[in-house]
Amino acid sequence: MDNRHRAVIPAETLAQISAQTNAILQQIQPYAVTLSARERQSMLKMGDKSLAFVEKTNELAHKNPDLTPAYINMSEFDIDLAGARALLGVLNQLQRVTQLLDDTSMAAGNEAFQSALAFYNSLREAAKANVEGAKTLYTELKDRFPGGPRRPKPKE
């Protein structure tokens, strides 16, 4: 087995990360908006490419107020654009952190699961060979195996 995850992150480091994450949450909370799944699905999504379009549109709307519809509140447009611009940068940074955490967690979980399966399969073979104590341990693990215990097929 190729073992890429070789270090235990010290508890102190994890506690610091957790504290820093909580600090970020507290700082952003007064400005944050919570959306439902339905709202998220129905909204236009802005990324790096669409940001350039929105910035240019905002600039042109300011330069050409006679062509800007009266129902567009330009001060709100400016606030929304500034917020989107600023938050996209922070979001990109946090997504890199999240991806790194996800990759590391996935690698560690994969490696731990592979070791568990190797031990489980070894126990199963030992139980079949009537090795003392193996059947009890195998039965205990079999009940916890992901997906639960297998049900017998119905007789036809």
TORKOL-4160 file (C-alpha; in steps of 0.2 Angstrom, whole numbers, padded with zeros to 4 digits, m for minus):
156
<pt num="1" X="0000" Y="0000" Z="0000"/>
<pt num="2" X="0006" Y="0017" Z="m0005"/>
<pt num="3" X="0005" Y="0028" Z="0011"/>
<pt num="4" X="0005" Y="0046" Z="0007"/>
<pt num="5" X="m0002" Y="0053" Z="0023"/>
<pt num="6" X="0012" Y="0051" Z="0035"/>
<pt num="7" X="0010" Y="0064" Z="0049"/>
<pt num="8" X="m0002" Y="0067" Z="0063"/>
<pt num="9" X="m0007" Y="0085" Z="0064"/>
<pt num="10" X="m0003" Y="0090" Z="0082"/>
<pt num="11" X="m0018" Y="0094" Z="0093"/>
<pt num="12" X="m0011" Y="0111" Z="0096"/>
<pt num="13" X="m0011" Y="0115" Z="0077"/>
<pt num="14" X="m0029" Y="0109" Z="0075"/>
<pt num="15" X="m0034" Y="0119" Z="0090"/>
<pt num="16" X="m0026" Y="0135" Z="0082"/>
<pt num="17" X="m0034" Y="0131" Z="0065"/>
<pt num="18" X="m0051" Y="0129" Z="0074"/>
<pt num="19" X="m0049" Y="0145" Z="0083"/>
<pt num="20" X="m0044" Y="0155" Z="0068"/>
<pt num="21" X="m0059" Y="0147" Z="0058"/>
<pt num="22" X="m0071" Y="0153" Z="0072"/>
<pt num="23" X="m0063" Y="0170" Z="0072"/>
<pt num="24" X="m0066" Y="0171" Z="0053"/>
<pt num="25" X="m0084" Y="0166" Z="0056"/>
<pt num="26" X="m0087" Y="0179" Z="0069"/>
<pt num="27" X="m0079" Y="0192" Z="0058"/>
<pt num="28" X="m0089" Y="0188" Z="0043"/>
<pt num="29" X="m0106" Y="0185" Z="0052"/>
<pt num="30" X="m0112" Y="0203" Z="0053"/>
<pt num="31" X="m0110" Y="0205" Z="0034"/>
<pt num="32" X="m0115" Y="0187" Z="0029"/>
<pt num="33" X="m0131" Y="0182" Z="0020"/>
<pt num="34" X="m0138" Y="0164" Z="0022"/>
<pt num="35" X="m0147" Y="0157" Z="0006"/>
<pt num="36" X="m0159" Y="0142" Z="0005"/>
<pt num="37" X="m0155" Y="0128" Z="m0008"/>
<pt num="38" X="m0168" Y="0135" Z="m0019"/>
<pt num="39" X="m0162" Y="0152" Z="m0018"/>
<pt num="40" X="m0144" Y="0146" Z="m0022"/>
<pt num="41" X="m0150" Y="0137" Z="m0037"/>
<pt num="42" X="m0160" Y="0151" Z="m0044"/>
<pt num="43" X="m0146" Y="0164" Z="m0043"/>
<pt num="44" X="m0134" Y="0170" Z="m0056"/>
<pt num="45" X="m0117" Y="0164" Z="m0052"/>
<pt num="46" X="m0102" Y="0176" Z="m0053"/>
<pt num="47" X="m0084" Y="0170" Z="m0055"/>
<pt num="48" X="m0068" Y="0177" Z="m0062"/>
<pt num="49" X="m0075" Y="0178" Z="m0080"/>
<pt num="50" X="m0091" Y="0186" Z="m0076"/>
<pt num="51" X="m0083" Y="0198" Z="m0064"/>
<pt num="52" X="m0074" Y="0207" Z="m0078"/>
<pt num="53" X="m0091" Y="0209" Z="m0087"/>
<pt num="54" X="m0100" Y="0216" Z="m0072"/>
<pt num="55" X="m0085" Y="0228" Z="m0068"/>
<pt num="56" X="m0086" Y="0235" Z="m0086"/>
<pt num="57" X="m0105" Y="0236" Z="m0086"/>
<pt num="58" X="m0104" Y="0246" Z="m0069"/>
<pt num="59" X="m0091" Y="0258" Z="m0077"/>
<pt num="60" X="m0101" Y="0261" Z="m0092"/>
<pt num="61" X="m0117" Y="0263" Z="m0082"/>
<pt num="62" X="m0108" Y="0277" Z="m0072"/>
<pt num="63" X="m0101" Y="0285" Z="m0088"/>
<pt num="64" X="m0118" Y="0285" Z="m0097"/>
<pt num="65" X="m0131" Y="0289" Z="m0084"/>
<pt num="66" X="m0144" Y="0294" Z="m0097"/>
<pt num="67" X="m0143" Y="0276" Z="m0104"/>
<pt num="68" X="m0144" Y="0268" Z="m0087"/>
<pt num="69" X="m0162" Y="0262" Z="m0082"/>
<pt num="70" X="m0170" Y="0272" Z="m0068"/>
<pt num="71" X="m0174" Y="0256" Z="m0058"/>
<pt num="72" X="m0155" Y="0252" Z="m0056"/>
<pt num="73" X="m0149" Y="0259" Z="m0040"/>
<pt num="74" X="m0131" Y="0263" Z="m0044"/>
<pt num="75" X="m0125" Y="0265" Z="m0026"/>
<pt num="76" X="m0132" Y="0247" Z="m0022"/>
<pt num="77" X="m0124" Y="0241" Z="m0038"/>
<pt num="78" X="m0107" Y="0248" Z="m0032"/>
<pt num="79" X="m0109" Y="0240" Z="m0015"/>
<pt num="80" X="m0114" Y="0223" Z="m0023"/>
<pt num="81" X="m0099" Y="0224" Z="m0035"/>
<pt num="82" X="m0087" Y="0229" Z="m0021"/>
<pt num="83" X="m0093" Y="0215" Z="m0010"/>
<pt num="84" X="m0092" Y="0202" Z="m0024"/>
<pt num="85" X="m0075" Y="0208" Z="m0030"/>
<pt num="86" X="m0068" Y="0207" Z="m0012"/>
<pt num="87" X="m0076" Y="0191" Z="m0007"/>
<pt num="88" X="m0071" Y="0182" Z="m0023"/>
<pt num="89" X="m0053" Y="0184" Z="m0018"/>
<pt num="90" X="m0055" Y="0178" Z="0000"/>
<pt num="91" X="m0066" Y="0164" Z="m0007"/>
<pt num="92" X="m0053" Y="0158" Z="m0019"/>
<pt num="93" X="m0040" Y="0157" Z="m0004"/>
<pt num="94" X="m0052" Y="0148" Z="0007"/>
<pt num="95" X="m0057" Y="0136" Z="m0007"/>
<pt num="96" X="m0038" Y="0131" Z="m0009"/>
<pt num="97" X="m0038" Y="0128" Z="0010"/>
<pt num="98" X="m0054" Y="0118" Z="0009"/>
<pt num="99" X="m0047" Y="0108" Z="m0006"/>
<pt num="100" X="m0031" Y="0104" Z="0003"/>
<pt num="101" X="m0040" Y="0099" Z="0019"/>
<pt num="102" X="m0052" Y="0088" Z="0008"/>
<pt num="103" X="m0037" Y="0080" Z="m0001"/>
<pt num="104" X="m0028" Y="0076" Z="0015"/>
<pt num="105" X="m0043" Y="0070" Z="0024"/>
<pt num="106" X="m0048" Y="0059" Z="0009"/>
<pt num="107" X="m0030" Y="0052" Z="0008"/>
<pt num="108" X="m0029" Y="0048" Z="0027"/>
<pt num="109" X="m0047" Y="0040" Z="0027"/>
<pt num="110" X="m0042" Y="0030" Z="0011"/>
<pt num="111" X="m0027" Y="0023" Z="0019"/>
<pt num="112" X="m0035" Y="0020" Z="0036"/>
<pt num="113" X="m0049" Y="0011" Z="0027"/>
<pt num="114" X="m0037" Y="0000" Z="0017"/>
<pt num="115" X="m0028" Y="m0005" Z="0033"/>
<pt num="116" X="m0045" Y="m0009" Z="0041"/>
<pt num="117" X="m0050" Y="m0020" Z="0026"/>
<pt num="118" X="m0034" Y="m0029" Z="0026"/>
<pt num="119" X="m0036" Y="m0033" Z="0045"/>
<pt num="120" X="m0054" Y="m0037" Z="0042"/>
<pt num="121" X="m0050" Y="m0049" Z="0028"/>
<pt num="122" X="m0036" Y="m0057" Z="0037"/>
<pt num="123" X="m0048" Y="m0060" Z="0052"/>
<pt num="124" X="m0061" Y="m0068" Z="0040"/>
<pt num="125" X="m0048" Y="m0080" Z="0034"/>
<pt num="126" X="m0042" Y="m0084" Z="0051"/>
<pt num="127" X="m0060" Y="m0087" Z="0057"/>
<pt num="128" X="m0062" Y="m0099" Z="0042"/>
<pt num="129" X="m0046" Y="m0108" Z="0048"/>
<pt num="130" X="m0053" Y="m0109" Z="0066"/>
<pt num="131" X="m0039" Y="m0098" Z="0073"/>
<pt num="132" X="m0043" Y="m0096" Z="0091"/>
<pt num="133" X="m0052" Y="m0079" Z="0095"/>
<pt num="134" X="m0053" Y="m0074" Z="0077"/>
<pt num="135" X="m0071" Y="m0078" Z="0074"/>
<pt num="136" X="m0077" Y="m0067" Z="0089"/>
<pt num="137" X="m0067" Y="m0053" Z="0082"/>
<pt num="138" X="m0073" Y="m0056" Z="0065"/>
<pt num="139" X="m0091" Y="m0056" Z="0070"/>
<pt num="140" X="m0089" Y="m0040" Z="0080"/>
<pt num="141" X="m0082" Y="m0031" Z="0065"/>
<pt num="142" X="m0094" Y="m0039" Z="0052"/>
<pt num="143" X="m0108" Y="m0031" Z="0062"/>
<pt num="144" X="m0100" Y="m0014" Z="0059"/>
<pt num="145" X="m0095" Y="m0016" Z="0041"/>
<pt num="146" X="m0100" Y="m0002" Z="0030"/>
<pt num="147" X="m0117" Y="m0006" Z="0023"/>
<pt num="148" X="m0122" Y="m0017" Z="0037"/>
<pt num="149" X="m0123" Y="m0035" Z="0038"/>
<pt num="150" X="m0129" Y="m0044" Z="0023"/>
<pt num="151" X="m0146" Y="m0051" Z="0023"/>
<pt num="152" X="m0149" Y="m0068" Z="0017"/>
<pt num="153" X="m0157" Y="m0069" Z="m0001"/>
<pt num="154" X="m0175" Y="m0074" Z="0000"/>
<pt num="155" X="m0179" Y="m0092" Z="m0005"/>
<pt num="156" X="m0189" Y="m0094" Z="m0021"/>
